Amino acid sequence: MSNLEILHFEQLKNKVQAQYLENHAPSFEDISKWKGIDIIYFQEDLRQKAKGNISEKSFYTYFRTSPVTKVPRIDMLNILSVYVGYQSWYDFKKQNLFKNEVLNESEILNENEDVNPTSETLTETLETKPQEEIQNEIPEAKKDVLQISATENQKDSVSEALNKNLEKPKSEKKKSGRKNYFWIAASAVLLIAAGFFGFKDNIFQKQYTYCFRDADRNSPIKYDLLITVKKENESPLTYRIKSGECFSYSTKDKTLNMKISSPVYQDLEMSRNLENAPEEETILLKPDDYKMAVDYFSKKNSAENPDELNQKRQQLENRISNKATIYQVFESDIYGIETMDKQKYITLVTTPTTSLKNLNVIEMKTDGNGKIVLIKFKITDDETNH
């Protein structure tokens, strides 16, 4: 990749920043310092003006990392170029040439080029064998005669060996047969013993399945669950169960101790004596009203109803502590987590954006009064190609 490509991309980033600043006031003017809510609002503006989107991961990779060592994929470059008023990435470069720079006109066609077989290739495939190959095939008859003679000699040797074998005493054959039976029987016993000791844990294990329902509504759980299995003298085992799924666990132990956690349900510690326990069981989880309300109002779309929007803000104000710690988790190898205060979070979830439908609360904690003191959430990308 040429340095000119990277320089053009830096040009494009500056124009993207200037375009956004015309009608928006992010936390910082410098696009490399945008984070969290600034990125979400920029994504929304990009969707409206360029009919496309880039993920948070792509933003962190190409806008917050400096200097960049590569440019994004062509489809992302085209979206950003359209956002700042050009027809495409090629059009942007063409109208922003550096001194003495010459663009290759064929570059615009390279993306859609198909490699098709030429008529010359097909002709080569249909060519007949060279004359010398045909000539080499003529002596094959002589080779066949020699092969037949060799085969007859082999048959004579085999016949002689069989005759010698038939001359052996019958008692010797019986002894040999007994030895073979003995070794076969011994090998079989060893294989069975090895299989038993190798798979004995699986043989004596039993599988137990637990399904989960909402204790108030008697409906399936619509949130991911975190299940921690505690074993004596061993580190706990943690399993993440997707929304609506049951948890299956195989063990030869006589007891099972586990903890069930969820962003909006009360934690449940449970213990089972497996000697007489059923193989399938339904467990009821009790909703945490404060957590459930915050999750509901965070995701509720009230864009078309001002009264509902005010109610949503008021509910969040009342239920979230002023000292709450709020984390946004990113799907990025560079920037994994950022914090925001209560007011920024409320502004984020009460501003109508496309990203709001992808908000997932990962964890919530309450204090002794039921106020939310910790929220950890992520916004799942709806663009996965960049």
C-alpha positions in Angstrom: 0.0 0.0 0.0 1.4 3.4 -1.0 2.0 6.3 1.4 -0.3 8.4 -0.8 -3.3 6.2 0.1 -2.7 6.8 3.8 -2.2 10.6 3.2 -5.5 10.6 1.2 -7.2 8.8 4.1 -5.9 11.5 6.6 -7.4 14.1 4.2 -10.7 12.3 4.3 -10.7 12.0 8.1 -10.2 15.8 8.4 -13.1 16.4 6.0 -15.3 14.0 8.0 -14.6 15.8 11.2 -15.3 19.2 9.6 -18.6 17.9 8.1 -19.8 16.6 11.5 -18.8 19.8 13.3 -21.0 21.9 11.1 -24.2 20.7 12.9 -23.0 18.9 16.0 -21.0 19.8 19.2 -19.1 16.7 20.4 -17.1 16.6 23.6 -14.0 17.4 21.6 -13.5 18.9 18.2 -10.6 16.5 17.4 -12.2 13.4 16.0 -9.4 11.2 17.5 -10.7 12.1 21.0 -14.4 11.2 20.4 -15.7 8.3 22.5 -18.9 6.7 23.7 -21.9 9.0 23.0 -20.0 11.1 20.5 -19.3 8.0 18.3 -23.0 6.9 18.6 -24.2 10.3 17.4 -21.7 10.3 14.6 -22.9 6.8 13.5 -26.4 8.1 13.4 -25.5 11.1 11.2 -23.5 8.8 8.9 -26.6 6.5 8.5 -28.8 9.5 7.6 -26.5 11.2 5.2 -24.5 8.3 3.6 -27.0 5.5 4.1 -24.2 3.4 5.6 -22.6 2.7 8.9 -19.2 1.9 10.4 -18.7 -0.1 13.7 -17.2 1.2 16.9 -14.3 -1.2 16.4 -13.6 0.4 13.0 -13.9 3.9 14.4 -11.3 3.1 17.2 -9.0 1.3 14.7 -8.9 4.1 12.0 -9.9 7.3 13.8 -8.6 7.1 17.3 -5.4 5.3 16.4 -2.7 7.6 15.1 -0.8 7.3 12.9 -2.7 4.7 10.9 -0.6 2.1 9.0 -3.4 1.0 6.6 -6.6 2.3 5.1 -10.0 0.7 5.7 -11.8 -1.5 3.1 -13.1 0.2 0.0 -16.8 0.0 1.0 -16.1 1.9 4.2 -14.0 4.5 2.3 -16.9 4.9 -0.2 -19.3 5.5 2.7 -17.1 8.2 4.3 -16.5 9.8 0.9 -20.2 10.1 0.2 -20.7 11.5 3.7 -18.4 14.5 2.8 -20.0 15.1 -0.6 -18.1 12.9 -3.1 -19.4 10.1 -5.3 -16.8 7.6 -4.1 -13.4 7.1 -2.7 -11.9 7.2 -6.2 -13.8 10.5 -6.9 -12.5 11.9 -3.6 -8.8 11.1 -4.5 -9.3 12.5 -8.0 -10.5 15.8 -6.7 -7.8 16.1 -4.0 -4.7 15.1 -5.9 -1.3 15.8 -4.4 1.4 17.6 -6.5 2.6 15.4 -9.4 0.2 12.6 -8.4 -1.4 10.7 -11.2 -4.2 8.3 -10.6 -4.5 5.0 -12.4 -7.8 5.2 -14.3 -8.2 1.4 -14.3 -8.2 1.5 -10.4 -12.0 2.1 -10.4 -12.6 -1.1 -12.4 -10.2 -3.4 -10.4 -12.8 -4.2 -7.7 -15.3 -5.8 -10.1 -12.9 -7.6 -12.4 -13.6 -11.3 -13.0 -10.9 -13.6 -14.2 -12.4 -15.8 -17.1 -10.6 -18.5 -19.0 -9.4 -17.3 -22.4 -9.9 -19.1 -25.7 -6.2 -19.7 -25.8 -6.4 -21.7 -22.6 -9.3 -23.8 -23.9 -7.4 -24.5 -27.1 -4.4 -25.7 -25.1 -6.7 -28.1 -23.2 -7.9 -29.6 -26.5 -4.5 -30.1 -28.0 -3.6 -33.8 -28.9 -0.6 -35.6 -27.5 2.8 -34.8 -29.1 4.1 -37.2 -31.8 7.0 -38.5 -29.6 4.5 -39.6 -26.9 2.7 -41.7 -29.4 5.9 -43.2 -30.5 6.8 -44.1 -26.9 3.6 -46.1 -26.6 4.6 -48.5 -29.5 7.1 -50.7 -27.4 4.4 -51.4 -24.8 3.6 -54.7 -26.4 7.2 -55.9 -25.7 6.8 -54.8 -22.1 3.6 -56.8 -21.8 5.4 -60.0 -22.8 8.1 -59.5 -20.2 5.4 -58.8 -17.5 3.6 -62.1 -18.4 6.8 -64.1 -18.0 7.5 -62.5 -14.6 4.0 -63.2 -13.5 4.3 -66.9 -14.4 7.6 -67.1 -12.5 5.9 -65.6 -9.4 3.1 -68.2 -9.7 5.6 -71.0 -9.7 7.3 -69.7 -6.6 4.0 -69.4 -4.7 3.0 -72.9 -5.7 6.3 -74.3 -4.4 5.8 -72.4 -1.0 2.3 -73.8 -0.7 3.5 -77.4 -1.3 6.2 -77.0 1.4 3.6 -75.7 3.8 1.3 -78.6 3.2 4.1 -81.0 4.1 4.4 -79.6 7.7 3.0 -81.9 10.5 -0.6 -81.2 11.5 0.4 -81.1 15.2 2.7 -78.1 14.4 -0.3 -76.2 12.8 -2.5 -76.9 15.8 0.1 -75.4 18.2 0.4 -72.3 16.1 -3.4 -71.9 16.0 -3.6 -72.1 19.8 -1.0 -69.5 20.3 -2.8 -67.1 17.9 -6.1 -67.6 19.8 -4.4 -66.9 23.1 -2.9 -63.6 21.9 -6.2 -62.5 20.3 -8.0 -63.2 23.6 -5.4 -61.4 25.7 -5.4 -58.3 23.4 -9.2 -58.1 23.6 -9.1 -58.2 27.4 -6.5 -55.5 27.5 -8.5 -53.3 25.2 -11.7 -53.7 27.2 -9.8 -52.9 30.4 -8.2 -49.8 28.9 -11.6 -48.6 27.6 -13.2 -49.0 31.0 -10.6 -47.1 32.9 -10.4 -44.4 30.2 -14.1 -43.7 30.1 -15.3 -44.8 33.5 -16.1 -41.2 34.5 -18.4 -40.9 31.5 -20.0 -44.2 32.2 -21.0 -43.3 35.7 -21.9 -39.7 34.9 -25.5 -38.5 34.9 -26.9 -35.5 33.1 -29.2 -33.0 34.8 -31.1 -30.2 32.9 -32.3 -27.0 34.4 -34.7 -24.5 32.7 -35.5 -21.0 34.0 -38.7 -19.0 34.2 -39.7 -15.6 35.5 -41.3 -16.1 38.9 -43.8 -13.2 38.6 -44.9 -13.7 35.0 -44.3 -17.5 34.7 -42.6 -16.8 31.3 -39.3 -17.8 29.9 -36.2 -15.7 30.9 -35.4 -13.2 28.1 -31.9 -12.3 29.4 -28.6 -14.1 29.4 -27.7 -16.0 32.6 -24.4 -16.6 34.3 -24.2 -19.9 36.2 -21.3 -20.7 38.6 -20.9 -24.3 39.6 -19.0 -24.7 42.9 -17.1 -27.9 43.5 -15.3 -29.0 46.6 -11.5 -28.4 46.5 -11.8 -27.1 43.0 -12.1 -23.7 41.3 -15.6 -22.7 40.3 -16.9 -23.5 36.8 -18.7 -20.6 35.0 -21.2 -21.0 32.2 -23.0 -18.3 30.2 -26.5 -19.4 29.1 -28.2 -17.6 26.2 -31.7 -16.1 26.5 -34.4 -18.9 26.6 -31.9 -21.8 26.8 -31.7 -24.5 29.4 -28.6 -25.5 31.3 -27.4 -29.1 31.1 -24.7 -30.4 33.4 -23.2 -33.9 33.7 -21.6 -35.2 36.9 -21.0 -38.3 39.0 -21.1 -36.2 42.2 -23.8 -36.7 44.8 -24.5 -33.0 45.3 -24.6 -29.9 43.1 -24.1 -26.3 44.3 -24.5 -23.4 41.9 -25.2 -19.7 41.7 -27.4 -18.2 39.1 -26.9 -14.5 38.2 -28.6 -12.1 35.7 -28.5 -8.4 35.0 -32.2 -7.9 36.1 -33.0 -10.9 38.4 -32.1 -11.5 42.0 -29.1 -13.8 42.4 -30.0 -17.3 43.4 -27.9 -19.8 45.3 -29.1 -23.3 45.0 -28.0 -26.8 46.3 -29.3 -30.2 45.1 -28.9 -33.7 46.5 -28.5 -35.6 43.3 -29.1 -39.1 44.7 -32.8 -38.6 44.4 -33.0 -35.4 42.2 -35.0 -35.4 39.0 -33.1 -35.3 35.7 -35.1 -32.2 34.5 -36.2 -29.3 36.7 -37.6 -25.8 36.2 -36.2 -23.0 38.4 -38.1 -19.8 39.0 -36.1 -16.5 39.2 -37.3 -13.5 41.1 -37.1 -10.2 39.2 -35.2 -7.3 40.8 -37.8 -4.5 40.4 -35.2 -1.6 40.3 -32.9 -3.3 37.9 -35.9 -4.4 35.7 -37.2 -0.8 35.6 -33.8 0.7 34.6 -33.3 -1.9 31.9 -36.8 -1.3 30.6 -36.6 2.5 30.5 -33.1 2.4 29.1 -34.3 0.5 26.0 -37.8 2.0 25.7 -38.3 4.0 22.5 -40.2 7.2 23.4 -39.2 9.3 20.4 -42.7 10.0 19.2 -44.2 10.8 22.6 -42.8 13.8 24.6 -44.7 12.8 27.7 -43.3 9.3 27.6 -39.8 10.7 27.2 -40.2 12.9 30.3 -41.5 9.9 32.2 -38.5 7.9 31.1 -36.0 10.5 32.2 -37.8 10.9 35.6 -37.8 7.1 36.2 -34.1 6.8 35.5 -33.4 9.9 37.7 -35.2 8.3 40.6 -33.8 4.8 40.3 -30.1 5.5 39.5 -27.9 6.7 42.4 -26.1 10.1 41.8 -22.9 8.3 42.7 -23.5 5.4 40.3 -20.5 4.1 38.3 -21.5 3.4 34.7 -19.3 1.5 32.2 -19.7 1.2 28.5 -17.9 -1.9 27.1 -16.6 -1.8 23.6 -15.9 -4.6 21.1 -12.4 -3.2 20.5 -8.9 -4.6 21.0 -7.6 -1.1 21.7 -10.3 0.6 23.8 -12.2 -2.0 26.0 -14.1 0.1 28.5 -15.1 3.7 29.2 -17.0 5.4 32.1 -19.7 8.0 32.1 -21.7 9.7 34.8 -25.4 9.4 35.5 -26.5 12.4 33.4 -24.6 11.3 30.3 -26.1 7.9 30.6 -29.6 9.3 30.8 -29.0 11.6 27.9 -27.7 8.7 25.9 -30.7 6.4 26.5 -33.3 9.2 26.1 -31.9 10.5 22.7 -33.6 8.7 19.8 -30.9 6.8 17.9 -30.7 3.6 15.9 -28.0 2.3 18.3 -30.5 2.3 21.2 -32.2 -0.9 20.0 -28.8 -2.7 20.3 -28.2 -1.7 23.9 -27.6 -4.6 26.2 -27.2 -4.3 30.0 -24.5 -6.7 31.1 -24.5 -6.1 34.8 -26.3 -4.0 37.4 -25.8 -3.6 41.2 -27.9 -2.0 43.9 -27.2 -0.5 47.3 -29.1 -1.2 50.5 -31.9 1.2 49.4 -32.4 -0.4 46.1 -30.8 2.4 44.1 -28.6 1.4 41.1 -25.0 2.0 41.9 -23.4 0.2 39.0 -24.4 -0.3 35.4 -22.3 -2.1 32.8 -23.6 -2.1 29.2 -22.6 -2.5 25.6 -24.1 -1.5 22.3 -23.8 -4.3 19.8 -22.6 -3.3 16.4 -25.0 -3.7 13.5 -22.2 -3.4 11.0 -19.8 -6.3 11.0 -17.9 -6.0 7.8 -15.3 -3.4 8.7 
